[in-house]
Amino acid sequence: MIATHDLLFEIGVEEMPSAPLMNAEKQLLALTARGLDEAGLAHGALRTVSSPRRLAVIAEGVAEETETVHEVLRGPAASIAFDESGAPTRAAEGFARKNGVSADELVRRAGDDGREYVFAERSIEPKPAAPLLTELFERIIASLEWPNYRSQRWGSTHESFVRPVRWICCLLGETVIDLSFAGVASSNTTRGHRVLSPGEHTVSEASAYERVLEQAHVLGAPARAQRIREGIARVEAELGVRVDTPKRVFDEVVNLCEWPDVLTGTFDEEFLEVPSEIICESMLTNQRYFPTYDAEGKLTRAFVVVSNADPAVAATVIDGNERVVRARLSDAKFFYEEDLKVPLDVFRERLSRVGFQQKLGTVLQKSERIEDVALAIAREARLGAQVAAAAARAAHLAKADLVSSAVVEFTSQQGVMGGYYALAAGEGADVAEGIRDHYRPRFAGDDLPEGICGCVVAVADKVDTIAGMFAIGEPPTGSKDPFALRRAAIGVVNILRERLPIGFEAIVAAALDAYAQQGIAFDRDEVLAAVNAFILGRMQQIARDEGLAADTVAAVSAGSVSAPADFIALAHALEDARANDPAAFENLAVAYARAAHLADVSLGTEVDEASLGDAERALLSAVDTASTSVSARFEERDFSGVIAALAALRAPIDGFFDEVMVMDENRSLRENRLRLLNRFTSVFAGIADIGELGRK
């Protein structure tokens, strides 16, 4: 029985940034697991431990040595391996050499098929773990990758790492595994918290590592996160506030400390007059402080700091952080107050000096285009004169804050600051809301614009960008989408689906007309078709992501329903009806495909009823009934009723094809029957190509 011990490998460094630390943690875990397996060392579960100054992996139950391996390898047939005199042939010598034995050591034995073969038998002796681990960890430490971060060199060595390596602790049980990197040799010591437990701390054995760290005032990431959450909960209970902890910032703060201490500071009352968004961005982005809100959701003066210092000097830490906040917020307050002195229309005029895209002109020209498109959307959606005027005004001013001092300093607040400036200038609340929200949704899962005005301007802005890039021949490719057109198209679909029950084709046409009026040359029909197909593709993907079958989506896509809300509702209705009676829809799909193949549109749909047989009359009656029902149900947005009306045609079309020879030699009969099929397929026109459901 091979003895096992816990294994520890720790790289001690100067403080690492949060993002590369988390990335390296994943790499270290995977590389260690794979390396132990490849080395043939049995092991149990693996886990990582990290802090700003260390990156470690612990493997449970690692064997002291590899297992003995006895191999029996079959070679060529004995008749081929030895000649008539019994001497080994080249085949035998080659097989023996390949497997590390001599030809004399080969044995002859009957195989499973009864023929005699030669076999090579060898035993691979166990190898001690220590040299294997030395090779493994020296290879791992040199192979860790740091995407988006440059590795550093230090001292007189040529090795590089994200930060200078200061110590290495590597143990198998109580035994130190010898290895070195950049002149640093491994040992059985780690280092504690810089202030609370400075210097070296001995790790007697690998299993004691985390206990030694805690005694040295160093916690692993999960424990640090829990300690911070508990501290924040105490603050919330004591002050009656809610602490805002965005995940990205929280995760970063967890990796900025080793023994976190949650403290509370305050800023001056006067700063509450500044828009809360730039106060919060300043605190979260620049200082990693967490803002607090009262029961009504209003920003308070208190903010939370996570300190890595000695709790005994908490008062000094709070005072220092309050000084930093005061300076930062003073800048924000100054920018805001200076911006209020400049009319939004003046800011807008300055957009003529800001480029949008080299071939598409300035941001001022974009502003003019989205104003035109916003009016077109309002007309298409029949929003009324008042909403149309507000949307046009919001579109007119939407980009003005891009040249304001506050947005230049706090770029993520574009739109938000414009909304504040609009309210201060006496613009209506709907105009301000339209300016504020027109960048939404900015990413997957982001909120849609709150009001109709914001929805109109957001769609106009996004469609303008998409149409412009297609017009100049720069649509997104498989690997490049610098203007985030896919995200913009998904945003357009989601806004139209949830807030504006209209299609996108007329909006795209209006956007292209605005570019044409600006003097940009392009093939309008070609670009219009390309942009419509691009947005339709995003809508189809959304439908498939909701679990709809690809052929269901394809069937609805072949119709003329383009309003996203109607498109997806119709697809769901078709999918549900099909799931309830798959055989009926399979037969209907086949019959529809056959009818569509035979139909001759040039003949029209007027049928001579006098020459019809019983099966033909039954189909004609069913078609006319279905046509009336489909129109009525569609007008009411009753898509389940639409699909039910179409499904009712299954029996009469089956009866028609069972009893009627469509391509009769009599031309009059043949053409009359083709007109009947034209009439049948016309009921489906604009709804769905049911034939897609029958394709394999």
FIZA-6225 format. One record per residue (C-alpha): x, z, y; residue in one letter. Coordinates in pm, whole numbers, plus 50000, padded with zeros to 5 digits. Layout:
// FIZA-6225
XZYa...
This chain:
// FIZA-6225
500005000050000m501554989050329i501545015950599a499825007550929t500185020251284h498645013451621d500554988351833l501024990152212l502424963552442f502394971552815e503814950853102i504364971953413g504484953553745v504134956454118e500454955854222e498704924354097m495744907354270p492394912154097s491604876253994a494874868353811p494794902753650l491384896153491m492454861553382n495704874253227a493804901753042e491774875352855k494894855152779q496824885252650l494044895152411l493724860052265a497484853752242l498134887052070t495374882251813a496534847151731r500194857451722g499614886251479l497614863551250d500254836251255e502994861651185a501064873850880g500694909451009l497414925550911a495684943551195h492414959051309g490554956751640a492314947451962l491534958452319r493174955352656t493954981352921v494684970953276s495194983853627s496804968753937p500234979253804r499904972553433r498624948253173l498474961552818a497064953752476v496454978452193i496004966951833a494754991651576e496154994151222g499024969151243v500984966450918a504654977050910e505494945050725e503974913250597t502564911950246e504524898349949t503314863349873v503614847749527h502994810349527e502534786149238v502694750049353l501874720449129r504154690249144g504224656248975p503394650348610a506174660748373a506524624748252s507414614748609i509514645448690a511874641948395f513404611748227d513664605947850e516774627547827s515044656448002g517044653048323a515104657948652p514254626148837t514284621149213r510604630449218a511374664449065a514384670549292e512374661349602g509504684249503f511924712949430a513814708349757r510584707349957k509504741049815n512844759049839g513764760549470v516224741449250s515124715349000a516294738048717d513784764248828e510784741348784l508534750248491v506424727448275r502824737148216r499544720748124a497224714148417g493454717848430d493074681948315d495164687448000g498174667748128r501584684148161e502894689948515y505854706948674v505294738048884f507394755949143a506984793449152e508324813949442r507844847749595s508074852949969i509464887250030e507794909150292p509214907950644k509414938650867p507064938251163a509574948151432a511494915151466p508264895351438l506734915951719l509844912151934t509614874451907e505844874651961l505764895552279f508774878852438e506974845952385r503664859352519i505034874652838i506714841752924a503644820852844s500994839053048l499534814953302e498534822553663w496134795253782p495814793454162n498654818854202y502364811954227r504654831253998s507544850154160q511234853754088r513164885254175w516664898754130g519244875653977s517224863053678t515354830153644h512214843553474e509034844253682s505804864153675f502854868753909v504544900354043r507964915753965p508084932553622v509334968653649r508924982653298w507874973252946i506464998152696c506164985452340c505515007652039l504485003451678l503365038551601g506275059751728e508855031951696t510025013052003v509904975351957i512984960852124d512394932252365l513344922952719s512164901253004f513894893653333a516474920553266g513874947453187v514214962852839a511334978852651s511075016252599s508545043352518n507795051852881t505065041253118t504525050153484r501785070053644g499855068053970h502245061154259r501165092154454v499425115954216l501805112553916s504825092154020p507715083653790g508045078253417e505805093353150h506725093152784t504325077652534v505055095252204s503105069851999e500885039852064a497665058651990s498505083852267a498865057152539y495455060152706e495625098052696r499025097452866v497695073653131l494765096253213e497115126153242q499165104753480a496065097353693h495545061753567v492175050353428l491315018153249g488974993453421a485695005153252p486435041553339a487375032353695r484155012653737a482115041953604q483905066653835r483165044154135i479495040354037r479135077954003e480715082954345g478395057254501i475385073954339a476425106954499r476685090154840v473235074554800e471715107854704a473415127154986e472695102155265l469415087455140g470785052155158v471325022354931r474925010554895v475324972754869d477864964354595t478074926654539p479514920654192k482444899354308r483604925454560v482884954654325f484984938954046d487824933354291e487684969254419v487834982154060v491124963454023n492594976254350l492915012354237c494095033653944e492415066854027w489475057954255p488045082254505d484755072654677v484695081755048l482235076155331t483055065455684g480925055755984t481155030856269f479845033456624d476125029856695e476715000956938e477734977856654f474244979256504l473214956056788e475354928956629v473714908056351p474104927356028s475334896655840e478614894256028i479134931956016i478674931455638c480854900855590e483614916755794s483484948455585m483044932255243l485334902255280t488124915855496n488264952855403q486324955755074r484084982955219y480514986155095f477754986855363p474715009455334t471015003855409y468215028155482d464845029755304a463485001955526e466374978755440g468114982555776k471894985055801l473165020155875t476375032256037r477755045955708a480035025655483f481725033455152v485485031455097v487135033454754v490485050254802s493505050454570n495205078354764a495465115854706d491985131154751p493685158654952a494215134255237v490675119955227a490045128455593a493105108655699t492065079255482v488565079255633i489935081155987d492285051955925g489555030355776n487175038456061e489835026756305r490154993856114v486384989056108v486114996256480r488684969256558a487064943856327r483554950056452l484704949456813s485904914056752d482604904656588a480624920056874k482724901457131f482234867856954f478484873456927y478034883457291e480134854357415e478124829957201d474864842757349l476054830757690k476124794457569v472834775257518p472384760657172l471974725757318d475444729057473v476864738957137f475064708956988r476684684957236e480094697657123r479314685556770l480294650756890s483904662456854r483394675056497v483664649856213g481204650155925f482794622655719q485154595355834q482804566555752k479574584855833l480404597356179g480204630956351t478174662056285v476164653556598l475134620656438q474214639256120k472104662656332s470254632956479e469644617956135r468274649555975i465904653256270e464464618856187d464314626855816v462624660455882a459834642456068l459474618055778a459154647255534i456534663855752a454514631455756r454864626555382e453784662355311a451034661055577r452214693555732l450514688956067g451824683656417a452804719756483q454944723656170v456404688956220a457454697656576a459014730556464a460874713456178a462174686356412a463374712556662r465064732656386a466744701156258a467824692856614h469624726356647l470534732956282a474234724656310k474814737856664a476304771156557d479174753956373l481174754156697v480234789856795s482974816256799s481204838256543a480894810356286v484444798456343v485534834156257e482904840755986f482354806355833t479904817855563s477424827555836q476714791955948q472984787755991g472474825455995v474064829056339m472204798256461g468964815756372g469914846056582y470964824456875y467694805056856a465634837056873l467714849757164a467114816757344a463344820057306g462824795157023e459944801956784g460414823156474a459754792956250d462464772856428v464934801556391a464004805056023e464494767755970g467984769456121i468894800855927r467794788555584d468624751555588h471804755755379y469844772055096r470104771054802p473884772454838r474654778854471f472934782554134a470464811254148g470474813254528d467184818954710d465204789354839l464364787855212p461644813155289e459354791855504g458144755855511i460214747955819c463404758555643g462444738555335c461914706855538v465264709555717v467104719155397a465784688755211v466514665855509a470094678755532d470804675555161k469224641355119v471114628755425d474424638855265t473534623454927i472264590855077a475284587555307g477864591555033m476094566254813f475764542255107a479534541455158i480174537754786g481434572854718e478994588354471p480194617254254p482244608453947t482664627153624g485544647753764s485024646754141k482154657654360d483804668854686p480554669654883f478724688554604a476084661354574l474904673054233r474264707854366r472504692854670a470254671554449a469334701554234i468504720354553g466264691754670v464414691054337v463904728854333n462634730054692i460234701054637l459044716454313r458394751154452e457494745354818r456784708654903l454554690354651p455874655554729i458214630354570g461734622354687f461664584154711e460134582555060a462604608855183i465564589155049v464224557555214a463934575755548a467504588655517a468844553755449l466864539755743d468544565755967a471974554155849y471014517755905a469934525956261q473334541956315q474914508456229g476294516055883i476114485255662a475024487455297f472734470555046d469574490755106r467744481754784d470784488354568e471624521654731v467974532554733l467724526354359a471024544354294a470114575454494v466634577354339n468164574553993a470704601554079f468074626554193i465824617353899l468764624853670g469044660053809r465284664853768m465484653053408q468314677653341q466274706253487i463384696753256a465684695552952r467204729053050d463694743653033e463524733652667g461644700652696l462584674552436a464684645352557a462124619352448d459334638252627t461394637552947v462164600752892a458474592852844a457464609453171v460474594453353s459154559753270a456004567253471g455674568653847s455254606253886v458194616754104s457014648754274a459134674554086p456264699354047a454024672453894d456824656953688f457764689253512i454154701053476a453214667553319l456204669353084a455234704352974h451634693352915a452814664152703l455214686252509e452544712452441d449954687052326a452504669852108r453514703151948a449854710551864n449314677251686d452644659751619p451224634451372a448594622151619a451164616851892f453544599851652e450804575051560n449754570551923l453374564052023a453784537351756v450474520951849a451304521852220y454734506552160a453124478851955r450504472552220a453074472152499a455174447552301h452254423552250l450684427352596a450984398352841d450684411053197v450134376053334s446724374353163l445294404053356g442844430053224t439424413153258e437904411552908v435074389052784d432904414852612e430684388752450a433444377452214s434494412552105l434044426651759g433074462551680d436624476351674a437404458352000e434274471652171r435124506752054a438594503752204l437274489152532l434764517452568s437414543652491a439854527752737v437354527453022d436344563352952t439974574352934a440834555853254s438114573853448t439064607353298s442814602653360v442214594153726s439954624053780a442194648653595r445314635753770f443674639854110e442974676154017e446564680853886r445064689353548d447904674853344f446714689553015s443444670853075g445384638953152v447264641152822i444074649652631a442384618552773a445314596952663l445404613252319a441734604252270a442824567552251l444684572951928r441734567051690a440324535951864p443734519051898i444484526251531d441084511451436g441774481051653f445094473151486f443664480051139d440784455351179e441854429551438v444344400851416m445614400251774v447564367751755m444624347051632d445034309251614e442044306051846n443644307552189r440544321252359s440224350152112l443954356852122r444144358752500e441004380152521n442544404952279r445804405052476l443794412952793r442254442152606l445734454652515l446754450452880n443784472052972r444814497852711f448424500652833t447304501753196s445704535653134v449174549453062f450814531353354a452264555553605g451754584953368i454194581253080a455654556452835d454194572152522i456184547252316g459314568252384e457924595052154l458034571751855g461654560651892r464124574151641k
